């Protein structure tokens, strides 16, 4: 029995890290699926789609660009997983397009940006180039030990993808 307790005590922290990492992977997969869906809707419906990111409210979602219909019945909103945070490039917050606060939708924070998927199948040039999904800081844990996933616009400007090297955010 003592041996079992010792093994559980040694394995429990590793399992906690494993499940936190799974939340990060799951969140990045969900975002990329939403980006593909946004592109598909923009092309098939012939209407620009806004995939908005709000790091303050810890949410992101998809809606058609304001002005094409009174209300987007297919609009979706997702809350980030509890252990995941969204970090935008500081330059994107200042220069990036601001999401309009649409009638009947969530009021988005001042730091929110939008990715605009155009009906021609491409991401608008004014859309953010990249951002991070990162594990939230744990009390007592070093910030450098947090895992992160860097999501950036693909080279062909058709969607977003996970990048393996994060040279764009080095030193920030």
C-alpha positions as CSV (number, residue, x, y, z in Angstrom):
1,X,0.0,0.0,0.0
2,X,2.8,2.4,0.9
3,X,4.5,1.7,-2.5
4,X,1.2,2.6,-4.3
5,X,0.9,5.9,-2.4
6,X,4.5,6.8,-3.3
7,X,3.9,6.0,-7.0
8,X,0.7,8.1,-7.1
9,X,2.5,11.0,-5.3
10,X,5.2,10.9,-8.0
11,X,2.9,10.5,-11.0
12,X,0.2,13.0,-10.0
13,X,2.1,16.2,-11.0
14,X,3.0,14.7,-14.3
15,X,-0.6,13.9,-15.0
16,X,-1.6,17.5,-14.1
17,X,0.9,18.8,-16.7
18,X,-0.4,16.3,-19.3
19,X,-4.0,17.4,-18.9
20,X,-3.0,21.1,-19.1
21,X,-1.1,20.4,-22.3
22,X,-4.2,18.6,-23.7
23,X,-6.3,21.7,-23.1
24,X,-3.8,23.8,-25.0
25,X,-3.8,21.4,-27.9
26,X,-7.6,21.1,-27.9
27,X,-8.0,24.9,-27.9
28,X,-5.6,25.4,-30.8
29,X,-7.3,22.6,-32.8
30,X,-10.7,24.2,-32.1
31,X,-9.4,27.6,-33.3
32,X,-8.0,26.2,-36.5
33,X,-11.2,24.3,-37.2
34,X,-13.1,27.6,-36.7
35,X,-10.8,29.4,-39.1
36,X,-11.4,26.7,-41.8
37,X,-15.1,27.1,-41.2
38,X,-14.9,30.9,-41.5
39,X,-13.1,30.6,-44.8
40,X,-15.6,28.0,-46.0
41,X,-18.6,30.2,-45.0
42,X,-17.0,33.3,-46.6
43,X,-16.5,31.5,-49.9
44,X,-19.8,29.6,-50.0
45,X,-22.0,32.5,-48.9
46,X,-20.1,35.3,-50.6
47,X,-20.0,37.4,-47.5
48,X,-16.9,38.4,-45.5
49,X,-16.6,36.6,-42.1
50,X,-15.0,38.1,-39.0
51,X,-13.3,35.7,-36.7
52,X,-12.8,37.9,-33.6
53,X,-10.3,37.4,-30.8
54,X,-10.9,39.0,-27.4
55,X,-8.0,38.3,-24.9
56,X,-9.6,40.4,-22.2
57,X,-12.8,38.4,-22.1
58,X,-10.9,35.2,-22.9
59,X,-13.2,34.5,-25.9
60,X,-13.2,34.2,-29.6
61,X,-15.9,33.6,-32.2
62,X,-17.2,34.0,-35.7
63,X,-19.8,36.2,-37.2
64,X,-20.5,37.6,-40.7
65,X,-19.4,41.1,-41.3
66,X,-21.9,43.7,-40.1
67,X,-24.1,45.1,-42.8
68,X,-24.8,42.0,-44.8
69,X,-27.8,40.8,-42.8
70,X,-29.7,41.9,-39.7
71,X,-28.4,39.0,-37.6
72,X,-26.0,36.1,-38.2
73,X,-27.9,33.0,-37.2
74,X,-24.8,30.9,-37.5
75,X,-22.6,33.1,-35.3
76,X,-20.6,31.2,-32.7
77,X,-18.7,32.2,-29.6
78,X,-16.1,30.1,-27.6
79,X,-14.7,30.7,-24.2
80,X,-11.0,29.7,-23.7
81,X,-10.3,26.7,-21.6
82,X,-9.6,27.6,-18.0
83,X,-5.9,27.0,-18.2
84,X,-5.4,28.7,-21.6
85,X,-4.9,32.4,-22.4
86,X,-4.8,34.3,-25.6
87,X,-1.8,36.6,-26.2
88,X,-1.8,39.0,-29.2
89,X,1.3,40.6,-30.6
90,X,1.4,44.0,-29.0
91,X,1.8,45.6,-32.4
92,X,-1.4,43.9,-33.6
93,X,-3.4,45.5,-30.8
94,X,-2.5,49.0,-31.9
95,X,-2.5,48.6,-35.6
96,X,-4.9,45.7,-36.1
97,X,-8.5,46.2,-37.2
98,X,-11.0,46.7,-34.3
99,X,-14.0,44.5,-34.2
100,X,-17.2,46.5,-34.5
101,X,-19.6,46.0,-31.6
102,X,-22.6,44.6,-33.4
103,X,-26.2,45.1,-32.2
104,X,-27.3,42.1,-30.2
105,X,-23.8,40.6,-29.9
106,X,-21.3,40.5,-27.1
107,X,-19.6,43.8,-26.3
108,X,-16.0,43.1,-27.1
109,X,-13.1,44.6,-25.2
110,X,-10.8,47.4,-26.5
111,X,-8.0,44.9,-27.1
112,X,-10.1,42.7,-29.5
113,X,-9.0,42.2,-33.1
114,X,-10.6,40.5,-36.0
115,X,-9.5,38.2,-38.7
116,X,-11.4,39.0,-41.9
117,X,-12.0,36.1,-44.3
118,X,-13.0,37.5,-47.7
119,X,-15.3,35.9,-50.2
120,X,-12.4,35.2,-52.5
121,X,-11.0,32.7,-50.0
122,X,-8.2,34.8,-48.6
123,X,-7.5,36.4,-45.3
124,X,-7.5,40.2,-45.5
125,X,-4.0,41.9,-45.2
126,X,-5.3,43.9,-42.3
127,X,-5.8,40.8,-40.2
128,X,-3.4,39.9,-37.4
129,X,-0.3,38.1,-38.6
130,X,0.1,35.9,-35.5
131,X,-0.8,35.3,-31.9
132,X,-0.2,32.8,-29.1
133,X,-2.4,30.4,-27.2
134,X,-0.5,29.9,-23.9
135,X,-0.9,28.1,-20.6
136,X,-2.1,30.5,-17.9
137,X,0.5,31.4,-15.3
138,X,0.3,29.1,-12.3
139,X,1.0,30.4,-8.8
140,X,4.5,29.4,-7.8
141,X,5.5,28.2,-11.2
142,X,8.0,30.0,-13.4
143,X,6.5,31.8,-16.4
144,X,9.1,30.5,-18.7
145,X,7.9,26.9,-18.0
146,X,4.5,27.7,-19.6
147,X,3.8,25.9,-22.9
148,X,2.4,27.8,-25.8
149,X,1.2,27.3,-29.4
150,X,2.0,30.0,-31.9
151,X,-0.7,30.4,-34.6
152,X,0.2,32.5,-37.6
153,X,-1.3,33.3,-41.0
154,X,-0.3,30.8,-43.7
155,X,2.1,31.9,-46.4
156,X,-0.7,31.6,-49.1
157,X,-2.9,33.9,-46.9
158,X,-5.8,31.4,-47.1
159,X,-6.0,30.5,-43.4
160,X,-4.0,30.2,-40.2
161,X,-1.7,27.4,-39.0
162,X,0.4,26.3,-36.1
163,X,4.1,27.3,-36.3
164,X,6.8,25.3,-34.7
165,X,9.4,28.1,-34.3
166,X,8.4,31.3,-32.6
167,X,11.0,33.8,-33.9
168,X,8.3,36.5,-34.3
169,X,7.8,36.7,-30.6
170,X,11.4,36.4,-29.3
171,X,12.2,39.0,-26.8
172,X,8.6,40.1,-26.1
